[in-house]
Amino acid sequence: MSIRRQVMGHAFVDKALTRAADTPAWPLQEHITEHVWGAVWSRDGLDRRSRSIATLSILVALRAHEELVGHTRAALTNGLTREEIVELVIHASAYCGAPAALSAMRVVESSFSSLTES
C-alpha cells in the first residue's frame, strides 16, 4: 500500500478503495495492491521512472484511458516531464497506431489540465 500511495497519491488510492468497499470489486483492489504494487512495483530491476514509462506505453496500447489518467499523474510524480509524456504518446503512435495515440493524447492533455486547475 505504501508504494501504491507514493506513486498514485493518497487521494487517488482512497477514491479507488472507497469506490470498491463493500462491493464485488474489493477483492480485485486487494489483489492489485498485493501483486501489482507489492510484488511488481517493489522489484529492484527498474526504477519508478522507468516503470512509469513502461506503464504509460502499455496503457496507450491497451487504450486503457481510465488508468491512463492516474498513471499520467503518477509519471509526473516519478520524474517524467510533460514533454516526455507527450513524446511517449507520439512514439507510441508508430507502434500502436494513430487512433490509439490520438485518443491517449486527449486523455493526457485532460490530465495536465486538471493538474493545472488543482
N, CA, C and O atoms as a printed pandas DataFrame, in Angstrom:
     atom_number atom_name residue_name chain_id  residue_number  x_coord  y_coord  z_coord
0              1         N          MET        A               1    0.830   -1.192    0.000
1              2        CA          MET        A               1    0.000    0.000    0.000
2              3         C          MET        A               1    0.875    1.257    0.000
3              4         O          MET        A               1    0.512    2.285   -0.571
4              5         N          SER        A               2    2.019    1.149    0.645
5              6        CA          SER        A               2    2.916    2.293    0.722
6              7         C          SER        A               2    3.372    2.742   -0.671
7              8         O          SER        A               2    3.319    3.930   -0.989
8              9         N          ILE        A               3    3.812    1.811   -1.486
9             10        CA          ILE        A               3    4.267    2.151   -2.838
10            11         C          ILE        A               3    3.100    2.679   -3.657
11            12         O          ILE        A               3    3.252    3.666   -4.378
12            13         N          ARG        A               4    1.951    2.047   -3.561
13            14        CA          ARG        A               4    0.769    2.492   -4.313
14            15         C          ARG        A               4    0.451    3.942   -3.970
15            16         O          ARG        A               4    0.181    4.750   -4.859
16            17         N          ARG        A               5    0.482    4.269   -2.685
17            18        CA          ARG        A               5    0.179    5.642   -2.266
18            19         C          ARG        A               5    1.273    6.624   -2.698
19            20         O          ARG        A               5    0.967    7.753   -3.083
20            21         N          GLN        A               6    2.535    6.212   -2.639
21            22        CA          GLN        A               6    3.632    7.089   -3.060
22            23         C          GLN        A               6    3.538    7.416   -4.550
23            24         O          GLN        A               6    3.762    8.556   -4.959
24            25         N          VAL        A               7    3.208    6.420   -5.344
25            26        CA          VAL        A               7    3.173    6.605   -6.794
26            27         C          VAL        A               7    1.885    7.285   -7.251
27            28         O          VAL        A               7    1.924    8.234   -8.034
28            29         N          MET        A               8    0.752    6.802   -6.765
29            30        CA          MET        A               8   -0.543    7.281   -7.266
30            31         C          MET        A               8   -1.112    8.453   -6.455
31            32         O          MET        A               8   -1.973    9.183   -6.946
32            33         N          GLY        A               9   -0.645    8.631   -5.244
33            34        CA          GLY        A               9   -1.158    9.700   -4.390
34            35         C          GLY        A               9   -2.267    9.193   -3.482
35            36         O          GLY        A               9   -3.026    8.295   -3.848
36            37         N          HIS        A              10   -2.349    9.774   -2.308
37            38        CA          HIS        A              10   -3.341    9.342   -1.317
38            39         C          HIS        A              10   -4.769    9.506   -1.823
39            40         O          HIS        A              10   -5.592    8.605   -1.655
40            41         N          ALA        A              11   -5.071   10.645   -2.439
41            42        CA          ALA        A              11   -6.447   10.900   -2.888
42            43         C          ALA        A              11   -6.891    9.869   -3.925
43            44         O          ALA        A              11   -8.014    9.370   -3.860
44            45         N          PHE        A              12   -6.020    9.550   -4.876
45            46        CA          PHE        A              12   -6.355    8.585   -5.921
46            47         C          PHE        A              12   -6.624    7.217   -5.318
47            48         O          PHE        A              12   -7.614    6.568   -5.656
48            49         N          VAL        A              13   -5.745    6.778   -4.424
49            50        CA          VAL        A              13   -5.893    5.457   -3.805
50            51         C          VAL        A              13   -7.124    5.419   -2.913
51            52         O          VAL        A              13   -7.888    4.455   -2.945
52            53         N          ASP        A              14   -7.316    6.454   -2.123
53            54        CA          ASP        A              14   -8.500    6.496   -1.253
54            55         C          ASP        A              14   -9.787    6.414   -2.063
55            56         O          ASP        A              14  -10.727    5.721   -1.674
56            57         N          LYS        A              15   -9.828    7.111   -3.171
57            58        CA          LYS        A              15  -11.019    7.082   -4.034
58            59         C          LYS        A              15  -11.255    5.678   -4.581
59            60         O          LYS        A              15  -12.385    5.189   -4.581
60            61         N          ALA        A              16  -10.191    5.036   -5.045
61            62        CA          ALA        A              16  -10.318    3.677   -5.590
62            63         C          ALA        A              16  -10.796    2.703   -4.524
63            64         O          ALA        A              16  -11.660    1.866   -4.788
64            65         N          LEU        A              17  -10.246    2.804   -3.334
65            66        CA          LEU        A              17  -10.614    1.887   -2.265
66            67         C          LEU        A              17  -12.027    2.156   -1.754
67            68         O          LEU        A              17  -12.775    1.221   -1.469
68            69         N          THR        A              18  -12.386    3.418   -1.637
69            70        CA          THR        A              18  -13.730    3.771   -1.187
70            71         C          THR        A              18  -14.777    3.296   -2.181
71            72         O          THR        A              18  -15.818    2.762   -1.796
72            73         N          ARG        A              19  -14.494    3.494   -3.458
73            74        CA          ARG        A              19  -15.426    3.074   -4.512
74            75         C          ARG        A              19  -15.636    1.554   -4.492
75            76         O          ARG        A              19  -16.721    1.072   -4.814
76            77         N          ALA        A              20  -14.605    0.812   -4.118
77            78        CA          ALA        A              20  -14.679   -0.653   -4.144
78            79         C          ALA        A              20  -15.171   -1.265   -2.835
79            80         O          ALA        A              20  -15.579   -2.426   -2.804
80            81         N          ALA        A              21  -15.132   -0.486   -1.757
81            82        CA          ALA        A              21  -15.501   -1.036   -0.444
82            83         C          ALA        A              21  -16.904   -1.621   -0.485
83            84         O          ALA        A              21  -17.821   -1.026   -1.052
84            85         N          ASP        A              22  -17.063   -2.784    0.116
85            86        CA          ASP        A              22  -18.355   -3.463    0.216
86            87         C          ASP        A              22  -18.990   -3.755   -1.139
87            88         O          ASP        A              22  -20.214   -3.791   -1.264
88            89         N          THR        A              23  -18.145   -3.964   -2.156
89            90        CA          THR        A              23  -18.636   -4.338   -3.487
90            91         C          THR        A              23  -17.862   -5.566   -3.951
91            92         O          THR        A              23  -16.866   -5.947   -3.336
92            93         N          PRO        A              24  -18.317   -6.182   -5.031
93            94        CA          PRO        A              24  -17.562   -7.308   -5.585
94            95         C          PRO        A              24  -16.163   -6.916   -6.070
95            96         O          PRO        A              24  -15.320   -7.788   -6.282
96            97         N          ALA        A              25  -15.907   -5.623   -6.247
97            98        CA          ALA        A              25  -14.602   -5.154   -6.719
98            99         C          ALA        A              25  -13.535   -5.155   -5.626
99           100         O          ALA        A              25  -12.347   -5.044   -5.925
100          101         N          TRP        A              26  -13.944   -5.279   -4.374
101          102        CA          TRP        A              26  -12.972   -5.201   -3.280
102          103         C          TRP        A              26  -11.842   -6.236   -3.398
103          104         O          TRP        A              26  -10.675   -5.874   -3.252
104          105         N          PRO        A              27  -12.154   -7.499   -3.655
105          106        CA          PRO        A              27  -11.054   -8.473   -3.774
106          107         C          PRO        A              27  -10.062   -8.114   -4.881
107          108         O          PRO        A              27   -8.872   -8.407   -4.765
108          109         N          LEU        A              28  -10.543   -7.482   -5.950
109          110        CA          LEU        A              28   -9.634   -7.054   -7.019
110          111         C          LEU        A              28   -8.701   -5.964   -6.505
111          112         O          LEU        A              28   -7.511   -5.975   -6.817
112          113         N          GLN        A              29   -9.220   -5.027   -5.727
113          114        CA          GLN        A              29   -8.363   -3.989   -5.149
114          115         C          GLN        A              29   -7.290   -4.606   -4.247
115          116         O          GLN        A              29   -6.129   -4.197   -4.280
116          117         N          GLU        A              30   -7.684   -5.574   -3.457
117          118        CA          GLU        A              30   -6.713   -6.257   -2.602
118          119         C          GLU        A              30   -5.640   -6.962   -3.441
119          120         O          GLU        A              30   -4.449   -6.899   -3.135
120          121         N          HIS        A              31   -6.087   -7.627   -4.493
121          122        CA          HIS        A              31   -5.168   -8.343   -5.387
122          123         C          HIS        A              31   -4.185   -7.368   -6.044
123          124         O          HIS        A              31   -2.981   -7.624   -6.070
124          125         N          ILE        A              32   -4.691   -6.266   -6.567
125          126        CA          ILE        A              32   -3.845   -5.272   -7.224
126          127         C          ILE        A              32   -2.825   -4.691   -6.245
127          128         O          ILE        A              32   -1.649   -4.535   -6.574
128          129         N          THR        A              33   -3.291   -4.376   -5.045
129          130        CA          THR        A              33   -2.372   -3.815   -4.048
130          131         C          THR        A              33   -1.259   -4.800   -3.724
131          132         O          THR        A              33   -0.089   -4.423   -3.666
132          133         N          GLU        A              34   -1.617   -6.048   -3.516
133          134        CA          GLU        A              34   -0.617   -7.049   -3.145
134          135         C          GLU        A              34    0.304   -7.426   -4.299
135          136         O          GLU        A              34    1.524   -7.465   -4.137
136          137         N          HIS        A              35   -0.276   -7.704   -5.457
137          138        CA          HIS        A              35    0.518   -8.274   -6.547
138          139         C          HIS        A              35    1.119   -7.250   -7.504
139          140         O          HIS        A              35    2.263   -7.399   -7.933
140          141         N          VAL        A              36    0.357   -6.217   -7.838
141          142        CA          VAL        A              36    0.903   -5.209   -8.748
142          143         C          VAL        A              36    1.828   -4.265   -7.987
143          144         O          VAL        A              36    2.984   -4.082   -8.367
144          145         N          TRP        A              37    1.318   -3.670   -6.916
145          146        CA          TRP        A              37    2.113   -2.685   -6.179
146          147         C          TRP        A              37    3.107   -3.350   -5.241
147          148         O          TRP        A              37    4.254   -2.913   -5.151
148          149         N          GLY        A              38    2.692   -4.391   -4.547
149          150        CA          GLY        A              38    3.569   -5.030   -3.568
150          151         C          GLY        A              38    4.636   -5.915   -4.189
151          152         O          GLY        A              38    5.759   -5.974   -3.687
152          153         N          ALA        A              39    4.303   -6.600   -5.268
153          154        CA          ALA        A              39    5.245   -7.553   -5.854
154          155         C          ALA        A              39    5.963   -7.010   -7.092
155          156         O          ALA        A              39    7.156   -7.261   -7.264
156          157         N          VAL        A              40    5.270   -6.281   -7.946
157          158        CA          VAL        A              40    5.885   -5.826   -9.199
158          159         C          VAL        A              40    6.569   -4.470   -9.032
159          160         O          VAL        A              40    7.750   -4.336   -9.353
160          161         N          TRP        A              41    5.848   -3.464   -8.537
161          162        CA          TRP        A              41    6.426   -2.127   -8.415
162          163         C          TRP        A              41    7.544   -2.067   -7.371
163          164         O          TRP        A              41    8.308   -1.103   -7.352
164          165         N          SER        A              42    7.652   -3.055   -6.523
165          166        CA          SER        A              42    8.692   -3.051   -5.487
166          167         C          SER        A              42    9.989   -3.740   -5.926
167          168         O          SER        A              42   10.973   -3.731   -5.186
168          169         N          ARG        A              43    9.995   -4.330   -7.111
169          170        CA          ARG        A              43   11.187   -5.037   -7.589
170          171         C          ARG        A              43   12.322   -4.040   -7.855
171          172         O          ARG        A              43   12.086   -2.862   -8.122
172          173         N          ASP        A              44   13.553   -4.544   -7.775
173          174        CA          ASP        A              44   14.730   -3.700   -7.954
174          175         C          ASP        A              44   15.128   -3.469   -9.415
175          176         O          ASP        A              44   15.910   -2.558   -9.686
176          177         N          GLY        A              45   14.629   -4.248  -10.350
177          178        CA          GLY        A              45   15.110   -4.227  -11.723
178          179         C          GLY        A              45   14.918   -2.938  -12.496
179          180         O          GLY        A              45   15.702   -2.646  -13.399
180          181         N          LEU        A              46   13.891   -2.154  -12.167
181          182        CA          LEU        A              46   13.629   -0.874  -12.824
182          183         C          LEU        A              46   13.336    0.173  -11.758
183          184         O          LEU        A              46   12.753   -0.130  -10.716
184          185         N          ASP        A              47   13.746    1.403  -12.029
185          186        CA          ASP        A              47   13.358    2.469  -11.111
186          187         C          ASP        A              47   11.916    2.889  -11.418
187          188         O          ASP        A              47   11.344    2.473  -12.425
188          189         N          ARG        A              48   11.350    3.693  -10.566
189          190        CA          ARG        A              48    9.942    4.083  -10.736
190          191         C          ARG        A              48    9.716    4.890  -12.002
191          192         O          ARG        A              48    8.666    4.764  -12.632
192          193         N          ARG        A              49   10.664    5.702  -12.380
193          194        CA          ARG        A              49   10.537    6.482  -13.614
194          195         C          ARG        A              49   10.417    5.543  -14.819
195          196         O          ARG        A              49    9.555    5.732  -15.677
196          197         N          SER        A              50   11.283    4.539  -14.872
197          198        CA          SER        A              50   11.241    3.562  -15.966
198          199         C          SER        A              50    9.937    2.764  -15.936
199          200         O          SER        A              50    9.359    2.471  -16.983
200          201         N          ARG        A              51    9.482    2.417  -14.746
201          202        CA          ARG        A              51    8.208    1.692  -14.630
202          203         C          ARG        A              51    7.055    2.549  -15.144
203          204         O          ARG        A              51    6.128    2.034  -15.769
204          205         N          SER        A              52    7.111    3.853  -14.884
205          206        CA          SER        A              52    6.060    4.735  -15.400
206          207         C          SER        A              52    6.080    4.809  -16.916
207          208         O          SER        A              52    5.026    4.824  -17.552
208          209         N          ILE        A              53    7.270    4.855  -17.500
209          210        CA          ILE        A              53    7.368    4.868  -18.965
210          211         C          ILE        A              53    6.748    3.592  -19.535
211          212         O          ILE        A              53    5.963    3.643  -20.481
212          213         N          ALA        A              54    7.106    2.459  -18.956
213          214        CA          ALA        A              54    6.547    1.187  -19.428
214          215         C          ALA        A              54    5.036    1.152  -19.237
215          216         O          ALA        A              54    4.304    0.742  -20.137
216          217         N          THR        A              55    4.571    1.579  -18.076
217          218        CA          THR        A              55    3.142    1.529  -17.779
218          219         C          THR        A              55    2.352    2.424  -18.721
219          220         O          THR        A              55    1.334    1.997  -19.266
220          221         N          LEU        A              56    2.802    3.658  -18.922
221          222        CA          LEU        A              56    2.104    4.551  -19.843
222          223         C          LEU        A              56    2.045    3.955  -21.246
223          224         O          LEU        A              56    1.009    4.010  -21.909
224          225         N          SER        A              57    3.152    3.391  -21.687
225          226        CA          SER        A              57    3.199    2.797  -23.024
226          227         C          SER        A              57    2.178    1.668  -23.165
227          228         O          SER        A              57    1.461    1.580  -24.161
228          229         N          ILE        A              58    2.130    0.827  -22.171
229          230        CA          ILE        A              58    1.185   -0.298  -22.197
230          231         C          ILE        A              58   -0.253    0.211  -22.162
231          232         O          ILE        A              58   -1.108   -0.299  -22.886
232          233         N          LEU        A              59   -0.523    1.206  -21.332
233          234        CA          LEU        A              59   -1.885    1.740  -21.235
234          235         C          LEU        A              59   -2.324    2.410  -22.527
235          236         O          LEU        A              59   -3.491    2.315  -22.907
236          237         N          VAL        A              60   -1.398    3.089  -23.210
237          238        CA          VAL        A              60   -1.719    3.668  -24.522
238          239         C          VAL        A              60   -2.087    2.547  -25.489
239          240         O          VAL        A              60   -3.095    2.631  -26.190
240          241         N          ALA        A              61   -1.269    1.503  -25.522
241          242        CA          ALA        A              61   -1.521    0.387  -26.441
242          243         C          ALA        A              61   -2.849   -0.297  -26.153
243          244         O          ALA        A              61   -3.548   -0.716  -27.076
244          245         N          LEU        A              62   -3.197   -0.412  -24.883
245          246        CA          LEU        A              62   -4.455   -1.067  -24.500
246          247         C          LEU        A              62   -5.664   -0.147  -24.582
247          248         O          LEU        A              62   -6.805   -0.588  -24.445
248          249         N          ARG        A              63   -5.401    1.142  -24.807
249          250        CA          ARG        A              63   -6.460    2.154  -24.767
250          251         C          ARG        A              63   -7.192    2.122  -23.426
251          252         O          ARG        A              63   -8.415    2.254  -23.358
252          253         N          ALA        A              64   -6.419    1.945  -22.378
253          254        CA          ALA        A              64   -6.950    1.884  -21.014
254          255         C          ALA        A              64   -6.988    3.297  -20.436
255          256         O          ALA        A              64   -6.193    3.653  -19.566
256          257         N          HIS        A              65   -7.923    4.086  -20.938
257          258        CA          HIS        A              65   -7.957    5.515  -20.636
258          259         C          HIS        A              65   -8.197    5.837  -19.173
259          260         O          HIS        A              65   -7.600    6.776  -18.647
260          261         N          GLU        A              66   -9.042    5.093  -18.515
261          262        CA          GLU        A              66   -9.294    5.391  -17.103
262          263         C          GLU        A              66   -8.020    5.219  -16.284
263          264         O          GLU        A              66   -7.760    6.004  -15.372
264          265         N          GLU        A              67   -7.234    4.214  -16.597
265          266        CA          GLU        A              67   -5.969    4.005  -15.896
266          267         C          GLU        A              67   -4.909    5.006  -16.356
267          268         O          GLU        A              67   -4.033    5.386  -15.579
268          269         N          LEU        A              68   -4.987    5.425  -17.603
269          270        CA          LEU        A              68   -4.013    6.373  -18.145
270          271         C          LEU        A              68   -4.062    7.705  -17.406
271          272         O          LEU        A              68   -3.026    8.345  -17.230
272          273         N          VAL        A              69   -5.233    8.133  -16.975
273          274        CA          VAL        A              69   -5.361    9.392  -16.235
274          275         C          VAL        A              69   -4.493    9.350  -14.981
275          276         O          VAL        A              69   -3.639   10.214  -14.781
276          277         N          GLY        A              70   -4.712    8.360  -14.151
277          278        CA          GLY        A              70   -3.955    8.262  -12.905
278          279         C          GLY        A              70   -2.477    8.042  -13.119
279          280         O          GLY        A              70   -1.650    8.586  -12.387
280          281         N          HIS        A              71   -2.141    7.251  -14.112
281          282        CA          HIS        A              71   -0.724    6.951  -14.336
282          283         C          HIS        A              71    0.009    8.095  -15.031
283          284         O          HIS        A              71    1.235    8.169  -14.956
284          285         N          THR        A              72   -0.716    8.989  -15.705
285          286        CA          THR        A              72   -0.080   10.209  -16.214
286          287         C          THR        A              72    0.379   11.057  -15.042
287          288         O          THR        A              72    1.501   11.565  -15.027
288          289         N          ARG        A              73   -0.496   11.204  -14.066
289          290        CA          ARG        A              73   -0.124   11.960  -12.862
290          291         C          ARG        A              73    1.007   11.261  -12.115
291          292         O          ARG        A              73    1.934   11.914  -11.635
292          293         N          ALA        A              74    0.932    9.943  -12.019
293          294        CA          ALA        A              74    1.982    9.182  -11.339
294          295         C          ALA        A              74    3.323    9.356  -12.058
295          296         O          ALA        A              74    4.366    9.464  -11.412
296          297         N          ALA        A              75    3.296    9.383  -13.381
297          298        CA          ALA        A              75    4.536    9.555  -14.140
298          299         C          ALA        A              75    5.194   10.892  -13.811
299          300         O          ALA        A              75    6.418   10.977  -13.710
300          301         N          LEU        A              76    4.391   11.921  -13.646
301          302        CA          LEU        A              76    4.938   13.217  -13.244
302          303         C          LEU        A              76    5.562   13.124  -11.854
303          304         O          LEU        A              76    6.637   13.671  -11.608
304          305         N          THR        A              77    4.883   12.431  -10.956
305          306        CA          THR        A              77    5.424   12.208   -9.607
306          307         C          THR        A              77    6.736   11.447   -9.675
307          308         O          THR        A              77    7.645   11.697   -8.884
308          309         N          ASN        A              78    6.837   10.517  -10.619
309          310        CA          ASN        A              78    8.026    9.674  -10.752
310          311         C          ASN        A              78    9.125   10.306  -11.598
311          312         O          ASN        A              78   10.098    9.636  -11.945
312          313         N          GLY        A              79    8.983   11.580  -11.934
313          314        CA          GLY        A              79   10.080   12.308  -12.558
314          315         C          GLY        A              79    9.991   12.565  -14.046
315          316         O          GLY        A              79   10.875   13.213  -14.606
316          317         N          LEU        A              80    8.946   12.078  -14.708
317          318        CA          LEU        A              80    8.797   12.407  -16.119
318          319         C          LEU        A              80    8.288   13.839  -16.249
319          320         O          LEU        A              80    7.560   14.328  -15.385
320          321         N          THR        A              81    8.669   14.495  -17.316
321          322        CA          THR        A              81    8.146   15.829  -17.591
322          323         C          THR        A              81    6.931   15.707  -18.493
323          324         O          THR        A              81    6.694   14.657  -19.091
324          325         N          ARG        A              82    6.180   16.761  -18.586
325          326        CA          ARG        A              82    5.037   16.773  -19.509
326          327         C          ARG        A              82    5.518   16.537  -20.938
327          328         O          ARG        A              82    4.880   15.818  -21.707
328          329         N          GLU        A              83    6.643   17.145  -21.283
329          330        CA          GLU        A              83    7.184   16.995  -22.632
330          331         C          GLU        A              83    7.546   15.540  -22.917
331          332         O          GLU        A              83    7.307   15.045  -24.018
332          333         N          GLU        A              84    8.115   14.862  -21.939
333          334        CA          GLU        A              84    8.467   13.451  -22.127
334          335         C          GLU        A              84    7.218   12.578  -22.282
335          336         O          GLU        A              84    7.213   11.635  -23.073
336          337         N          ILE        A              85    6.184   12.885  -21.544
337          338        CA          ILE        A              85    4.940   12.118  -21.665
338          339         C          ILE        A              85    4.322   12.325  -23.041
339          340         O          ILE        A              85    3.844   11.372  -23.656
340          341         N          VAL        A              86    4.329   13.550  -23.525
341          342        CA          VAL        A              86    3.834   13.828  -24.878
342          343         C          VAL        A              86    4.666   13.069  -25.903
343          344         O          VAL        A              86    4.106   12.472  -26.822
344          345         N          GLU        A              87    5.994   13.079  -25.767
345          346        CA          GLU        A              87    6.859   12.342  -26.692
346          347         C          GLU        A              87    6.585   10.842  -26.633
347          348         O          GLU        A              87    6.628   10.160  -27.657
348          349         N          LEU        A              88    6.307   10.336  -25.452
349          350        CA          LEU        A              88    5.971    8.924  -25.304
350          351         C          LEU        A              88    4.723    8.581  -26.123
351          352         O          LEU        A              88    4.687    7.557  -26.805
352          353         N          VAL        A              89    3.708    9.436  -26.053
353          354        CA          VAL        A              89    2.482    9.183  -26.817
354          355         C          VAL        A              89    2.755    9.279  -28.315
355          356         O          VAL        A              89    2.252    8.469  -29.094
356          357         N          ILE        A              90    3.543   10.258  -28.716
357          358        CA          ILE        A              90    3.901   10.377  -30.136
358          359         C          ILE        A              90    4.666    9.137  -30.580
359          360         O          ILE        A              90    4.396    8.595  -31.651
360          361         N          HIS        A              91    5.609    8.687  -29.774
361          362        CA          HIS        A              91    6.374    7.480  -30.086
362          363         C          HIS        A              91    5.436    6.273  -30.189
363          364         O          HIS        A              91    5.585    5.442  -31.085
364          365         N          ALA        A              92    4.484    6.182  -29.282
365          366        CA          ALA        A              92    3.536    5.063  -29.293
366          367         C          ALA        A              92    2.715    5.033  -30.574
367          368         O          ALA        A              92    2.261    3.970  -30.997
368          369         N          SER        A              93    2.521    6.193  -31.194
369          370        CA          SER        A              93    1.726    6.215  -32.431
370          371         C          SER        A              93    2.354    5.342  -33.516
371          372         O          SER        A              93    1.644    4.784  -34.353
372          373         N          ALA        A              94    3.678    5.222  -33.504
373          374        CA          ALA        A              94    4.360    4.400  -34.506
374          375         C          ALA        A              94    4.097    2.916  -34.294
375          376         O          ALA        A              94    4.147    2.136  -35.245
376          377         N          TYR        A              95    3.819    2.522  -33.061
377          378        CA          TYR        A              95    3.674    1.108  -32.740
378          379         C          TYR        A              95    2.236    0.711  -32.413
379          380         O          TYR        A              95    1.854   -0.445  -32.590
380          381         N          CYS        A              96    1.449    1.659  -31.941
381          382        CA          CYS        A              96    0.061    1.375  -31.540
382          383         C          CYS        A              96   -0.945    1.907  -32.543
383          384         O          CYS        A              96   -2.113    1.517  -32.525
384          385         N          GLY        A              97   -0.499    2.795  -33.416
385          386        CA          GLY        A              97   -1.383    3.384  -34.406
386          387         C          GLY        A              97   -1.844    4.777  -34.010
387          388         O          GLY        A              97   -1.887    5.134  -32.833
388          389         N          ALA        A              98   -2.183    5.544  -35.024
389          390        CA          ALA        A              98   -2.615    6.917  -34.804
390          391         C          ALA        A              98   -3.892    7.007  -33.965
391          392         O          ALA        A              98   -3.960    7.857  -33.077
392          393         N          PRO        A              99   -4.909    6.168  -34.205
393          394        CA          PRO        A              99   -6.121    6.293  -33.389
394          395         C          PRO        A              99   -5.860    6.111  -31.894
395          396         O          PRO        A              99   -6.401    6.859  -31.079
396          397         N          ALA        A             100   -5.051    5.141  -31.531
397          398        CA          ALA        A             100   -4.746    4.925  -30.116
398          399         C          ALA        A             100   -3.978    6.115  -29.545
399          400         O          ALA        A             100   -4.252    6.553  -28.428
400          401         N          ALA        A             101   -3.025    6.634  -30.300
401          402        CA          ALA        A             101   -2.221    7.761  -29.824
402          403         C          ALA        A             101   -3.043    9.040  -29.735
403          404         O          ALA        A             101   -2.911    9.796  -28.772
404          405         N          LEU        A             102   -3.876    9.285  -30.714
405          406        CA          LEU        A             102   -4.727   10.481  -30.668
406          407         C          LEU        A             102   -5.661   10.439  -29.465
407          408         O          LEU        A             102   -5.844   11.440  -28.772
408          409         N          SER        A             103   -6.234    9.301  -29.230
409          410        CA          SER        A             103   -7.128    9.131  -28.095
410          411         C          SER        A             103   -6.365    9.297  -26.780
411          412         O          SER        A             103   -6.842    9.961  -25.860
412          413         N          ALA        A             104   -5.194    8.699  -26.696
413          414        CA          ALA        A             104   -4.366    8.819  -25.495
414          415         C          ALA        A             104   -3.941   10.267  -25.263
415          416         O          ALA        A             104   -3.915   10.731  -24.123
416          417         N          MET        A             105   -3.611   10.978  -26.332
417          418        CA          MET        A             105   -3.179   12.368  -26.181
418          419         C          MET        A             105   -4.283   13.223  -25.574
419          420         O          MET        A             105   -4.010   14.113  -24.769
420          421         N          ARG        A             106   -5.531   12.955  -25.957
421          422        CA          ARG        A             106   -6.649   13.694  -25.361
422          423         C          ARG        A             106   -6.715   13.435  -23.855
423          424         O          ARG        A             106   -6.966   14.353  -23.075
424          425         N          VAL        A             107   -6.491   12.198  -23.457
425          426        CA          VAL        A             107   -6.509   11.851  -22.031
426          427         C          VAL        A             107   -5.353   12.543  -21.309
427          428         O          VAL        A             107   -5.540   13.107  -20.231
428          429         N          VAL        A             108   -4.174   12.500  -21.897
429          430        CA          VAL        A             108   -3.000   13.126  -21.293
430          431         C          VAL        A             108   -3.214   14.633  -21.152
431          432         O          VAL        A             108   -2.947   15.196  -20.091
432          433         N          GLU        A             109   -3.687   15.286  -22.201
433          434        CA          GLU        A             109   -3.935   16.721  -22.146
434          435         C          GLU        A             109   -4.959   17.069  -21.067
435          436         O          GLU        A             109   -4.801   18.052  -20.343
436          437         N          SER        A             110   -5.994   16.264  -20.968
437          438        CA          SER        A             110   -7.007   16.463  -19.938
438          439         C          SER        A             110   -6.398   16.297  -18.538
439          440         O          SER        A             110   -6.718   17.054  -17.622
440          441         N          SER        A             111   -5.535   15.317  -18.386
441          442        CA          SER        A             111   -4.858   15.104  -17.094
442          443         C          SER        A             111   -3.984   16.302  -16.744
443          444         O          SER        A             111   -3.975   16.741  -15.594
444          445         N          PHE        A             112   -3.251   16.836  -17.713
445          446        CA          PHE        A             112   -2.431   18.010  -17.479
446          447         C          PHE        A             112   -3.294   19.190  -17.077
447          448         O          PHE        A             112   -2.956   19.921  -16.146
448          449         N          SER        A             113   -4.411   19.380  -17.776
449          450        CA          SER        A             113   -5.313   20.491  -17.476
450          451         C          SER        A             113   -5.878   20.409  -16.075
451          452         O          SER        A             113   -5.958   21.413  -15.367
452          453         N          SER        A             114   -6.274   19.198  -15.673
453          454        CA          SER        A             114   -6.848   19.055  -14.336
454          455         C          SER        A             114   -5.806   19.304  -13.250
455          456         O          SER        A             114   -6.152   19.745  -12.154
456          457         N          LEU        A             115   -4.540   19.028  -13.539
457          458        CA          LEU        A             115   -3.481   19.324  -12.569
458          459         C          LEU        A             115   -3.250   20.825  -12.446
459          460         O          LEU        A             115   -2.986   21.331  -11.355
460          461         N          THR        A             116   -3.350   21.535  -13.568
461          462        CA          THR        A             116   -3.166   22.977  -13.577
462          463         C          THR        A             116   -4.295   23.656  -12.811
463          464         O          THR        A             116   -4.080   24.654  -12.122
464          465         N          GLU        A             117   -5.502   23.103  -12.939
465          466        CA          GLU        A             117   -6.668   23.696  -12.271
466          467         C          GLU        A             117   -6.680   23.424  -10.779
467          468         O          GLU        A             117   -7.316   24.156  -10.021
468          469         N          SER        A             118   -5.978   22.368  -10.344
469          470        CA          SER        A             118   -5.997   21.983   -8.919
470          471         C          SER        A             118   -5.242   22.960   -8.061
471          472         O          SER        A             118   -5.162   22.782   -6.846
